[in-house]
Amino acid sequence: MALSNVCNEVIVKEKIKNDQEEACTLDGAVDRHGRPAIKRRTGTWIAGILILVNQGLATLAFFGVGVNLVLFLTRVVGQNNADAANNVSKWTGTVYIFSLLGAFLSDSYWGRYKTCAIFQAIFVIGLVSLSVSSYAFLLKPSGCGDEGNPCGSHSSLHMALFYLSIYLTALGNGGYQPNIATFGADQFDEEDPKEGHSKIAFFSYFYLALNLGSLFSNTILGYFEDEGMWALGFWASAGSATMALILFLIGTPRYRHFKPTGNPLSRICQVVVAATRKWKVQISDDDHDLLFYEREGIKQTSQNGARNILHTQGFKFLDKAAVITRKSDNDKNNGGDGENIDMRNPWVLCTVTQVEEVKCILRLLPIWLCTILYSVVFTQMASLFVEQGAAMKTNISTFHIPPASMSSFDILSVAAFIFIYRRVLDPLVERLTRKSGARGFTELQRMGVGLVIAIMAMISAGVVEIFRLKYAIKDCNSCESKASTLSIFWQIPQYVLIGASEVFMYVGQLEFFNGQAPDGLKSFGSALCMTSISLGNYVSSLLVTIVMKISTRPGWIPGNLNKGHLDRFYFLLAALTTADLFIYIICARWYKYIKFEERTVGDNAHDIIDQCV
C-alpha cells in the first residue's frame, strides 16, 4: 500500500513536471506554425542572444559604410565638403524615414519576423552592390581613394549604380531597425515575472550590442577606409550583414511571434470620423450611464495576443466614437439582435480599444517631441566634438589620435553605465523606494535623468572649449587643426557624460515606447526613437545655420575655431536643453499610462491547452 502511494506520488509529480514543460506563454505569442508558443521550446534568452548578436553584426555593417561615407564622397566621388555633408545628411535622414515604412508593414501586414528577414535581405543586397560597384567602377585608377590620392571622374551610369546601392542599404537598415528591438522583446513573456524582468534587461543589452558593433566599425573599419582600402571595408560590411542574416534565419524554429493587427491608419481615421459624426453627443465627468462599445477580447487575444485597452479620462471628444447612441439602444429594445448597422459599421461606432489607441498616440507625441532636443545634443558627438578635437593636440609622441576615434570613450561609457545601472543603481533605488510601493526608476524618470546628464555634457564641452581657446596657438590665422596645445584627452568627460545620458535616455526611450504603445503598434513605438534621432540631425543643422547667420562675423563656428566661440554654442545647447527639461517634466506629470485588460483566453482555454500539448 505504501509502495502504491509512493508510485502514485511520483506519477503525479512527473505529470505536473510535464505539464509545466509543455505550458504555453500567457501573452498570446504563437510559434512559426501559428500555434500557441510553448515556453520551453520557444523564445527566452536563446532567441534573445541570437537577436543581440544579429544586431551587433548588422550595426557593424551599417556604420562600416556610414561612418566614413562623407570621406568616400569627397575622395572617391569627387564632391566638395558642403555637397558631401549635405548628401550624407539626406542619406541618414532617409534611413530613419524608412524606419516608419518598416514599422507600418510590420504592425499592419507582415509581422515582425517577416519584415526583419525581408529588409535584412535588402540590406545585404545593397551592401554587396556597393562593394561590387566601388571596386569595379569607382576606385579607378587602382590605389586611389586615400587622403593624398583622389580618384578620377565617373560616368552617370556608375554614379547611378552607386546611389542605388547606398539607398538600398538605407532602405534595408531603416526597415529592419525598428522591428528587431521589438521582435527581441517579443521573445519574453511579460506575464511571467521572471521573463518580464528579462524583457526589461533585454533593451539594455540591445543598446549595448548596438554600441559594440559601432565600436568595431568606428575603429578597425574606419582605419582601413581612411587609408583608402574602401573595397575591403565595404566587403567586410557586406560579410557582416550576411552573417547577421544567416544567424537570424537559424533561430527561426525558436522564435515567438505576434500576428499583425491590420492597418492602424484606417483604425485611427475611423475614430476621428465616428467622433465627428456624433459631435452632438454630450459627455461629462458624471456620465456613468453612457454605454461604451467594446468587443469581447477572447477571440482577439487567442489569435494575435492583442489586449483590449481600458477606458481613460481625457480627449473626451474622441470618446464619442465609442458611445452607443439611443438609436442603437432602441434597435435592441425593438427586437433587434444587437448587431444593428451602427455596430457593424466601424465608421459609425468604434471600440473603446480603438479610441484608446488614438489617445495613446496623442499622449506619446509630447514626450517624443521633448526627446528631439536631446538628439540634437547627441549628434554633436559626430560633428562639433570631432571638429573641436581636431583643433586640439592630437599627438602622443609620434602617434596621431584620430579625433573621431574619441567616440570610443562614449561606447565604453555606455557599456560601463549599463552595468552600473542594472547591477548597482536600479537595485539600490528599488530597495529605497520599496516602502512607497515604487520599483526603481520609471522610464519617464530615467529619460529625465538623461536630459540632466546631457546638460552636464554640454557644459563640460563648453568649459573645455574655453580652455582650448586659452591655450590656442597665437598668430595662427589659417589653422584648422592642431590650433591649440590643449590635449584632446580633455574631451573624455564630455564623451563619458554623453554615453551615460544615452543609457538613461535611449534605453529608457526604447522601454517606454515599447511598453506604452498599443499591442498593434509596438514597432511604431520603436520607430519613434529612430525618427527622434533623425529630426535631431535636421534641427542641429538648422540651429548651426541660424547661429552662423545672426552671430557676429566670422561667427561662433568658423573654419578656424580659434577665431570663433564654439563654447557659446555649447552653452546655448545647455540652455535649450534645460528649457526642454522643464517642458518635459510638465509633459511627464501630465502623461497617463496605458491600461490593458488582463490577458485571458476565456471559453477558448481548453482549445488552447489542447493545442499546446
N, C-alpha and C positions, 0 to 999 in steps of 0.2 A: 504493500500500500504506500509506504513512504517512498519506495523507488518510483512508483507510478506518479506521485505528486511531483517528485523532482523532475521526471521526464516531461510532465505537463508544463512545469515552470520553465524549463529550458526551451520547449517548443514555443511558449508564449513570448519569451524574450527574443527568440530568433525571429518570430513573426513581427514583433514590434521593430526590431532592427531592420528587417527587410522593408517594412512599410516606411520607415524613416529614410532609408536609402532611395526608395522609389518616390519620395514625396515631390510634389510639384512646387514651383515657385508660387508665391502668393500675389505677385504684382501683375499677373496676366501675361507674362512673357511666353513665347512659343519657340519651339526648335525649328530647324530648317524645313521640316516637313509640315509645319503648321500645327503640330500637336503641342499641348501644354508642356513647357520645358521642365525637365526633371532636374532637381538641384544637383544631384551627384554627378550627372553626366554632362552638364552644360555650364557655361559661364564661370564665375568666380575668378580668382587670380590667374588660373591657367590661361583663360581667354584674355584677361586684362593685361598680363605681361606680354603676350603676343602683340596686342594693340599698342602697348607702350614702346616696344622695340620698333614696331612698324612706324610709329610717329617719329621716333628718333631718326630712323633712316630716311624717311620722307622729308623731314626738316633739313637734314644734311644735304639732300639732293636739291631742295629748293634754294637754300641760301648759298649753295655752291654756284648757282647762277646769279642770284640776286645781289650778293654782297659786292661783286666786282663788275656788275653789268655796266655801270657808268664808265669804268675804265675800258671795257670792251668797245663801247660805242665811240670813245674818243681815239683809242689807239688802233683799233681794227677797222671799224666802220668809217672813221674819219670825221666824226661830228665835233663841233666845238663844245666847250664846257656847258654853256647855257642850254643848248639843244639836247645834249646828252642827259643833263639833270632833269629837264622837262620830260623827256621820253621815259626816263626811269620812274618819275612820279606818276605819269599816266599808266605805266605798266603795273606799278604797285597798287594804284587805286583800282585798276581793273581786276586784280586778283581778289580784292575784298568785295567788289561788286558781284563777282561770280559766286562768292560765298552765299549771297542771298538766293541765287538760282539753285545752287546745290541744296540749300535748306528747304526751299519750296518743293523741289522734286522729291526730296526725301520724306517730308511730312505729308505730302499730298498723294503721291502715286507709287514711288519705287520702294520706299523703306530705306533704312539707313545702310544696311549691308550692301544692297544692290547699288545704291548711289555711291558708296565708298569704292566699290570694286570698279565701276564704270569710270569714274573720274580719275582713279589711280591709273587705270589703263591709258586714259588720255594723257595724263601726266608723263608716263613713260614714253609714249609715242612722241610727245613734244620734245622731251629731252634727247631722245635718240635722233630725231630730225635735226635738232640744234647741233648736236655733236657732228653729224654727218655733213651738214651744210657748212659749218665752220671749218672743218678740216679740209673738205673738198673744194670749197669755193672762196671763203673769206680770208683764210690765213695764207695769203699769197702776197709776195713771194715767201717761200719756205723760211721759217725762223723769225718772221715778223710778229709784232704784237706786244713787244716789251716797251719799256719807257723810252728807250732811245732809238727804236726801230719800228715806226708805224707802218701799217700795211697800205697797199695801193688802193685804187678806186675799184668799185664793184658794179656789176650790171644791175639793172632794175629787177631782173628775174631772181638773181641771187639774194638781193635785199628783200624781195617779197617772200622768198622761202625762209629767210632769217626771221622776219617779223611774224610769219605764220607759225614758226616753231616756238618763239618765245610766248606768243599769245595762246598757243595750245598748252604750253606749260602753265600759264596763268589760269586758264580755264580748268585744267586738271587739278591743280593745287587749291584753287579757290573753291571749287565744288566739293572737294574732299574734306577740307579742314573743319568746317563747322559740324560735320557729321561724325567724324571719327571720335571726337571727345564725347559726344552724346552716346555713340554706339558703345564706347568703352564703359560708360556709366550704366548702360543697359545690362551689362553682364553681372550686375549685383542687385539682388532683390532687396529693395529698400524697406519691405515689410518684415524682413528678417533682421533682428537687431545687430547681429554680427556682420552680415553682408552690408547692412545700411552704413555701418561705421567704415567698412572697406570702400564703399562707394564715395564717401566724403574724402577719404585718403587718396583715392584714385586721381582726383583732379590735381592735387599737389604733385603727385608723381608724373602726371601727364605733362604739366608745365615744366617739370624738371627734365623730362625726356626731350621736350622741345628745345630747351636751352643747351643740353648736352650735344644734340645734333648740330645746332648752330655754332657751338664752340669749335667743333672739328672743322666745319666749313669755313669759319672766320679765320682760323689759324692755318691749318695744313693746306686746304684747297686754295685759300686766299693767297698764300705764299706762292704756290705754283703758278696761279693765274697772274699774279703781279710780276712774275719773272717771264711771262709770255707763253707759258705752257697751257694755253687755253683749251686745246683739244683734250689734253689729259684731264683737266679739271672738269670739263663737260662730260666726258665719258665716265669719270668717277661718279658724277651726279646721276647719270643715266643708270649706271650699275647699282647704285644705292637705291634708287627708286624701284628698279626691277626686283631687287631683293626684298624691299618693303612689300611690294605687291604679292610676291610668291609667299612670303611669310603670312600675309593677311589671308590668302586663299587656303593655306594649310590649316588654319584654325576654323574653317567653315563648319565642320561637324560639331564643334564645341560652342558655337555662338548662340546667344539668346536673341530673339527678335521681337519687335513690336510692329504690328501691321499698321500701315499708313491709314489715316482717318479721313482722307479726302481733301479737296481744295479748301483751304482756310479762307481764301478771299471771298468765295461765294457765301460762306457762313457769316462773315463779317458784314457783307453787303445786305444779307437777309435781315440781320438785326437792325441795321440803320433804316432799311425800307419799312420793316414791320413797325418799328417805333414811330417813324414819321407818319405812317398811315393811321396810327392810334394816338396822335398827338393831343387829342381832346380828353383822353383818359386821365383822370385826376389820381395822383399818387401822393400820399403824405406819410409821415412817420408812424401814424396810428392806423394805417390801412391794413389791419391784420386780417380782415375778411377777404382781401383780394386773393384770387386764385392764380397761382403761377404755374405755368405748364412745364413739365419735365417728363421725359421718357423714362421708363424703367431701366436701370443700369445693368440688369442681368445679362442681356444679350450682348450689349456693348462691351462689358467687362470681359466676358468669356472669349470674345472674338479678337480684340486688339489691346486689351489692358487699359483702355481709356476709362477714366473715372468721371462721374458726374461732379460738377463743382457746386458747392453750396452758395446760396444767395448771400450777397453782402450789400451793405448800405453804400450809397454814393452813386453818382451818374444815374439819377432816378429816371431821366428821360429814356435811357436805354431799357430800363425795367419794363416799360410799356410794351416792348416787343414780346415779352413772355406772359403778359396779363391775359387771362381768359376773360373775354368780354361777356356781357349779359346775353348777347346774341348767341354765343356758344352754349351758355347755360340753358337758355330757352330751347335750343335744339335738342339737348339731352332730356329736358323735362317733358318734351312733347313726343317722347318715344324714340328719339334718335339713339344710335348705338355709341355715341360719344366720339365717333370718328367723323365728325362733320367736315365740311370743306375747309373751314378755318384751320382745323388741326392737321389736315393733310397738306396744307399749303404753307411751307416754311417762310414764304414771303409775307404771310399774314400773321402767323403765330410761331415764335421761336421758343426753344427750350431755355431754361434758366442757365444751363451749361453754356449754350451759345452766347447768351448775353454776358455771362461772367468772363468768357474768353476775350470779348472785346474790352470789357472793363480792365482785365488783367493787362492787356497790351497798353491801354491808356495810362495805367499806373506805372508800368515799367518805363515808359518813354522819358519822364523827367529824370529818373535815376540814370538812365542811359545817356541822356544829354549831359549830365554832370560828369560823366566819365570821359567825355571828349577832350576837355581841357587837360586832364591827366595825360591823355595820349599825346597831347602837344608837348608836354614835359618829357615824356618817354622818347619821342622822336628826336629830341636834341642829342641823344646819345650817339646817333648815327650821322649827325650833321655838325652842329656847332661844337660839340665836345671834341670831335675829330679835328676841326679847324683850330680850336684852342690848343689842343695837344701838339699840332704841327707847328705852332708858334712858340713852343717851349723847347727846353733842352731835351733832345730825344736820344742822346748817345750815352752809353756806359762804356767808357774806354773807346774801342773801335766798333762796338756793336751798336747798330741802329735799331731803335724800337719803333715799329710802325704805329702811328697814332691810333689807327683803327683797332689794333690788337689790344688796346686798353679795355675794350668791351669784355675781354676775358674776365676781368675783375667783377663785372656785372653778373656774368654767368656763375662764377664761383660764389658770389654773394647770394644769388638765387638758391643754389644748392645748399649753402650753409643755413640760410634763414628758413628754408622749407623744413630742414631737420630741427632747427631751434623751435620753430612754431609747432610742429607736430609732436615733438618729444618733450619740450620744456614749457613753452609759453601757454599753449592751449590747455594741457592738463592742469597747470597752475591756476589759470583763470577759472577753469571749471570747478576746481576744488574751492576756490574763494567765493564763487557765486552759487554754490550748490544750495545753500540755505535759502536763497531768494527764489529758487526754482529755475534759474537760468543754467544753461550748459555751455560755458565758454563764450567766446565771441560769436555774435551772429555775423552773417555775411555782410550785412549793411555796416556793422561796426568795423569790420575788417577793411572794407573799402574806404571808410572814413579815415582809418589809421594810415592806409596807403596814401591818401591825399596829404596828410600831415607830413609823412616822410618825404613825399615829393617836394613839398615846400622847403624842407630842410636841404634837400639835394640842390635845389636852385640857389638857395642862399650860400651853400658851400661852393658851388661853381662860381658864383659872383665874387666871393671873397678870394678864391684862387686867382680869378682874373685881375682883381685889384693888385695882388702881389706880383702877378706876372707882369703887369704894366710897370710896377715899381722896379722890377729887375730887367726891364726892357733894354735892349741894346740901343744906345743913343746914336743919332745921326744915321739911322738905317732906313732910308726913305723908300727903298724898293723891297724891303724884307717881307716875304710872305711865309717864310718858315724859319725856324731857329731864331726867332726875333726876340728871345728872352733867355736869360741864363737860369731861370727857374726850372727845376727838374719836372718832367712830365709826370713823375710819380706822385706829385701833389694832387693829381686828378683822382687818385684812388678813392678818397672819401666820397666824392660825388657819384662815382660809378657804383660803389658799395651801397649807398643810400638808394639809388635808383633800383638796384637789384632787390633790396629789402622791400621797397614800395611795391614792386611787381608781385611779390609773394602775397602781400595783403590785398592789393587791388585786383590784379588779373586772375589770380586763383580764386579769390572771393567772388569776382565777377562771374567766372565760369560756374561756380557752385550756385550762385544766386539766380542767374538766368535759367539754369537747368532746373533748379528746384521750383522756381516761381512761374515758369512757362506752363501753360496747359499741356496735357498729355499729347495733344495733337500738334503742338508747336515747339517741341523740345529742340529740334535742330535750328529753328528760327532764333531761339534764345541764344544758342552758341554763335550764330551769325551776327547777332548784335554786338558781341565782343569784338569780332573782326572789323565790322564797319566802324566801330568806335576808333580803332587804330587808323583806319583809312581816313576818316574825317579829321583825325588829329594831324595827319600829314598835311592835308589841304589847309587846315586852319593855321598850322605853323608857317607854311609858305605865305599865306595871306598876311599873317602878322608881321613876318620879316619884311614883306613888301611895304606894308603901311609904315613900319618904323623907319625904313630907309627913306621914305618919301617925306616924312614930317620931321625927322631929326636933322640937325644942322650938318651940312657937308663937312667931311666926307661920310657922315652917318655913323651910327653905332656899330655897324658890322661891315667895314670896308674890306678891300682885299688885303691891305696891311693892317692887321689888328692893332698894331701899336698906335695907329692914328685914330682908332675908334674907341668905343665904350661898350664892349660886349658885356661887361659887368652890369650895366644898366638894363640891358635886355634880359639877363638872368633875373635881376631883381624885379623887373616888370612881370615876368612869368610867375615869380613867387607871389607877387601881389594879386595877380589874376587868379592864381590857384587858391589863395586864401579866401578871396571873394567867392570862388566856386565852392569852397568847403562850407561856407556859411549857407549858401543856397542848397547844397547837398544835404546838410543837417535838417533843414526845413523839409525838403522832399522826403528824406528818410523817416522823419517823425510823422509825416502825413501818410506814408505808404501803408496800405493794408495788405497783409499776407493772404495769398490764395488759400482757400479752404476746400479740401476734397472730401467727398464721401468716402467712407471706409470701403476698401475693396471687398466685395462679396461675390459669390457665384450663385447664390440663391438656389432655385429649383434645379439648376443645371449641375449642382455639386456632384451628384452621383455619376453623371455622364463624364465629367472631367476626371474624376478619380479613376473611372474605368479606363479612360484614355491614357492616364499616367502609367497604370500598372498593366 
